[in-house]
């Protein structure tokens, strides 16, 4: 009897060479939703690359190779709400002393060229990379709105589809923890809706959240931990969320103008957030 050669089922073909993990923080007020003209106030990114990718693209070991972080000065509503500071930990001094989004993006472009991701002249991709976010909101909503407010087109290296990491974790959960084994809910939710970062870490057997929740760089680092673990478990990391760079909201006027009459403001601006460690 001959022994079958060992096959590592987690060593799967991966389509992308690198991953940019992003979890922005943005201006907010109590009661506002994703229709509000949020301005990005923190731009944190971790770059992940494969340690063991073979000649046909199989791999299962990712590592963090570089990190970028900058606070961002808002231009439409320069004054942060107390709610925003309490939620994110970002102070008025942090944003007052920060560059505007256009300058941050220019500096971040240097980060991309230094790491060999884009051509410094044409901005075209030199390797296949993909953005990774916790949910669809960071690029789909915040980046699209911010580029409008800053009166710039979305850079080509930021306009592609993204990996919604919640959806990948949810897919892993469906496979390894079938619904029949879980408590039944009277209110079924879309895939990945109720999988905040601490819950994702728990499902994957990782250590609890490291750092301060709703701090952009800490959120980003923890999302990177999740992606590394998903790769180790053999999950294929492919874009799963389309982005429309031409998306528009009712408050968007011409040439980056915000139409105040179309902005929905919260009813209780004095409300302070009660930030739960489980959110």
C-alpha positions in Angstrom: 0.0 0.0 0.0 1.5 3.3 -1.1 1.0 6.5 1.0 -0.7 9.4 -0.7 1.4 12.6 -0.8 0.2 15.2 1.8 -1.8 18.0 0.2 -2.2 21.2 2.2 -5.8 22.2 1.5 -5.1 25.7 2.8 -2.4 26.3 0.2 -4.8 27.7 -2.5 -4.3 29.8 -5.6 -4.6 33.5 -4.8 -5.3 36.1 -7.5 -3.7 39.2 -5.9 -0.1 39.9 -5.0 -0.7 42.5 -2.3 -3.5 43.9 -0.1 -4.1 47.4 1.2 -6.1 47.3 4.4 -8.0 50.5 5.1 -10.3 51.6 8.0 -10.9 55.4 7.8 -12.4 57.6 10.5 -14.7 60.4 9.4 -16.5 63.4 10.8 -19.8 62.5 12.4 -22.6 63.7 14.7 -25.0 61.7 16.8 -27.9 60.4 14.7 -26.2 60.8 11.3 -26.0 57.9 8.9 -24.1 57.2 5.7 -26.0 59.8 3.8 -24.3 62.6 5.8 -21.4 64.5 4.1 -18.7 62.8 6.2 -15.2 64.1 5.8 -12.3 61.7 6.3 -10.2 62.7 9.3 -7.8 59.6 9.6 -6.3 57.7 6.7 -4.6 54.5 8.0 -3.4 51.7 5.7 -1.5 48.5 6.2 0.2 46.8 3.3 0.2 42.9 3.2 2.2 40.7 0.9 2.6 36.9 0.6 5.5 35.3 2.2 5.2 31.9 0.4 3.5 32.5 -3.0 4.7 29.9 -5.5 5.0 30.1 -9.3 1.4 29.3 -9.9 0.1 31.7 -7.3 -0.6 29.4 -4.4 -0.1 30.8 -0.9 -1.4 30.9 2.6 1.0 33.1 4.6 0.5 36.9 4.6 2.6 39.4 6.5 2.5 43.2 7.1 5.3 44.8 5.2 4.5 48.5 5.6 2.1 50.9 7.3 0.8 54.4 6.6 -1.1 56.8 8.8 -2.1 60.4 8.6 -4.8 62.6 10.2 -6.7 64.7 7.8 -8.0 68.3 8.1 -11.7 68.6 7.2 -12.6 71.6 5.1 -16.4 71.7 5.0 -16.9 71.4 8.8 -13.5 72.0 10.3 -14.8 71.8 13.9 -15.2 68.3 15.2 -18.3 67.5 17.2 -17.8 66.2 20.8 -19.5 63.0 19.6 -16.8 62.5 17.0 -13.9 63.0 19.4 -15.5 60.8 22.0 -16.1 58.0 19.4 -12.7 58.1 17.5 -10.3 59.7 20.1 -9.3 62.2 17.4 -8.9 65.7 18.9 -9.4 69.1 17.3 -5.6 69.6 17.5 -5.0 66.4 15.6 -7.0 67.6 12.6 -6.0 71.3 12.9 -2.4 70.3 12.5 -3.0 67.8 9.7 -2.8 68.2 5.9 -6.0 68.3 3.8 -7.1 65.2 2.0 -5.5 66.2 -1.3 -2.1 66.4 0.4 -2.6 63.2 2.3 -3.4 61.4 -1.0 -0.3 62.8 -2.7 1.9 61.6 0.2 0.1 58.2 0.2 0.8 57.9 -3.5 4.5 58.1 -2.7 3.9 55.2 -0.3 2.4 53.2 -3.1 5.3 53.9 -5.5 7.9 53.3 -2.9 6.4 49.8 -2.3 6.3 49.1 -6.0 2.5 49.0 -6.4 2.0 51.7 -9.0 4.0 53.4 -11.7 5.2 56.8 -10.5 4.5 58.4 -13.9 1.3 56.7 -15.2 -0.3 55.7 -11.8 -1.0 52.3 -13.4 -0.7 49.2 -11.2 2.6 47.3 -11.3 1.2 44.3 -9.4 -2.3 43.0 -8.7 -3.3 44.6 -5.4 -6.7 45.0 -3.8 -8.2 47.2 -1.1 -9.6 45.4 2.0 -12.2 47.0 4.4 -14.4 46.0 7.3 -17.7 46.4 5.5 -18.3 48.3 2.2 -18.4 51.8 3.6 -14.8 53.0 3.7 -14.3 53.2 -0.1 -17.9 53.0 -1.3 -19.1 55.9 0.9 -16.3 57.8 2.6 -13.8 57.9 -0.2 -16.3 58.8 -2.9 -17.8 61.6 -0.8 -14.4 62.9 0.3 -13.1 63.1 -3.3 -16.3 65.1 -4.2 -15.8 67.5 -1.3 -12.1 67.9 -2.1 -13.0 68.5 -5.8 -10.7 65.7 -7.1 -11.4 62.6 -9.2 -11.0 59.3 -7.4 -7.4 58.1 -8.2 -7.3 55.1 -10.5 -5.5 53.1 -7.9 -8.4 53.6 -5.5 -11.3 53.2 -7.8 -11.4 49.4 -8.1 -13.7 46.9 -6.4 -12.7 45.9 -2.8 -12.7 43.0 -0.4 -15.4 43.4 2.2 -13.7 41.3 5.0 -16.9 40.8 6.9 -18.4 39.0 3.9 -15.3 36.7 3.7 -15.6 35.9 7.5 -19.3 35.3 7.0 -18.6 32.9 4.2 -16.1 31.1 6.4 -18.7 30.9 9.2 -21.3 29.5 6.9 -18.9 26.7 5.9 -17.6 25.9 9.3 -20.4 26.9 11.6 -23.7 26.1 9.7 -26.8 28.1 10.7 -28.4 24.9 12.0 -25.9 24.9 14.8 -26.5 28.6 15.8 -29.4 30.1 17.7 -32.3 31.1 15.5 -33.0 34.7 15.0 -36.4 36.2 14.3 -34.8 38.9 12.1 -32.5 37.5 9.5 -29.9 39.9 8.4 -27.8 40.3 5.2 -24.5 38.4 5.1 -21.9 39.9 7.4 -24.1 42.6 8.8 -23.6 41.7 12.5 -20.0 40.8 12.4 -18.1 43.7 14.0 -14.3 43.3 14.3 -14.3 41.8 17.8 -16.8 39.2 16.7 -14.8 38.3 13.7 -11.7 37.9 15.8 -13.6 35.6 18.2 -15.1 33.5 15.4 -11.6 32.9 14.0 -10.1 32.0 17.4 -7.9 35.0 17.6 -6.9 37.1 20.6 -9.3 39.9 21.5 -9.3 43.3 19.8 -5.9 45.0 20.3 -5.9 48.8 20.9 -8.8 51.3 20.9 -11.9 50.5 18.9 -12.9 53.3 16.4 -9.2 54.4 16.3 -8.5 54.1 12.6 -5.0 52.7 12.8 -6.1 50.2 15.6 -9.1 49.1 13.6 -6.9 48.6 10.5 -4.3 46.6 12.4 -7.0 44.3 13.7 -8.7 43.9 10.3 -5.2 42.9 9.0 -5.0 40.2 11.7 -8.3 38.8 10.4 -7.1 38.8 6.8 -3.9 37.0 7.7 -5.9 34.4 9.5 -8.3 33.9 6.7 -5.4 33.4 4.3 -3.9 30.8 6.7 -7.2 28.9 6.7 -7.2 28.7 2.9 -9.9 31.3 2.1 -9.5 32.9 -1.4 -9.1 36.6 -1.1 -10.9 38.2 -4.1 -12.9 41.4 -4.5 -16.5 40.9 -3.5 -17.9 44.5 -3.3 -18.3 46.8 -6.4 -17.5 50.4 -6.0 -19.2 53.2 -8.1 -16.9 56.2 -8.2 -19.7 58.2 -9.8 -22.2 57.6 -6.9 -24.0 60.8 -5.9 -26.0 61.9 -2.8 -28.8 64.6 -2.8 -26.6 67.1 -1.1 -24.0 67.1 -3.9 -24.2 70.2 -6.1 -21.9 71.2 -8.9 -18.1 71.4 -8.7 -17.8 70.0 -5.2 -20.5 72.3 -3.6 -22.5 70.9 -0.7 -26.1 71.9 -0.8 -26.9 72.7 2.8 -30.7 72.4 2.3 -30.3 68.8 1.4 -28.1 67.8 4.4 -30.1 66.0 7.1 -28.8 67.0 10.5 -29.4 65.0 13.7 -32.1 66.1 16.1 -30.0 65.8 19.3 -26.5 67.3 18.7 -25.7 67.3 22.4 -25.9 63.5 22.7 -22.7 61.8 23.7 -21.8 58.3 22.5 -21.8 55.3 24.8 -19.1 53.3 23.1 -19.5 49.6 23.9 -16.4 47.4 23.8 -18.5 44.9 21.8 -19.5 47.3 19.0 
